Amino acid sequence: MGTPEFAVPSLEALIAAGHTLCGVFCQPDKPVGRHQNKLQSPPVKECAQAHGIPVFQPVKLRGGTALAQIRELAPELIVVAAYGRILPQEILDCPPLGCINVHSSLLPKYRGAAPINWAILNGDKETGVTIMHMAAALDAGDIISQCSTPIGPEETAPALTLRLAKLGGELLTEAVEALGSGTATRIPQKEGAVTLAPMLSKELSPMDFTRSAQALHDQVRGLTPWPSAVAEVGGVRCKVLGTQPEEGSGVPGTVLEAGKKGLLVACGQGALRILELQPDGKKPMRAADYLLGHPLKAGASL
């Protein structure tokens, strides 16, 4: 059970390990395009179809239909990776070996929908993947195994997602083998150490230059590609896509430099160089190119 690109390496790892995949569940195709008149298949569906695996796309998991389909498939084990649906208890209880989940954080840290983004937003230097037994409470099940990895100082959420997806696939095959041999561990999560990673929203987008340059750099990396960090540059609302923390001082929000190297802005601590941005209604561009049409001078305010 999985939907986005993150789940594909887990599916491919199970196939490569020689397991029989009796079915794949993913969310329904989504309308795309300007007129929303085309349907786009989830990446997991495309992968499953390429391998001849039956695909199921229930609109909801409650109501009995999905449960009946699962019972007919009679899986020994259900593996979940970024499915985007909460499994009801009757499905959790269905397979003899239970249900396990590939979660992109070092649980109990960052339970929830956006663990990768929040690890970057909070300036963490390390994250990882957890394989866990699923329970009724969100991401609260016992841990089977974990693998940690450093977060690069320039690494964005999409780049980290790709790395964690690959790590998740590798760790998953080891966990499934352990389940099959009866050697899989069950390590209860420490409830006192739980932190949450709620869904992202546009309320997180506005950049506050009274914060440190590093915190704003983390905001830009963590909110890529959506909802994106946003600032008003030269009177135009822009998504800020690429930045670099530097030394510098001044009243927060004041332009220190504006030219071929982009835009250097004073922050509450240090200064932030804006390297790439996207004005509303325009394509992404280098900040230096944007300044050609929207000139700013040192001393201006963002």
Helices and strands as residue ranges (DSSP letters): G 5-7, H 8-16, E 24-25, E 30-32, E 38-40, H 43-50, E 55-56, H 65-73, E 78-80, H 89-92, E 99-103, H 115-121, E 126-133, E 143-150, H 157-181, G 191-193, G 202-204, H 213-222, E 229-233, E 236-246, E 255-259, E 262-266, E 271-279, E 285-286, H 287-293
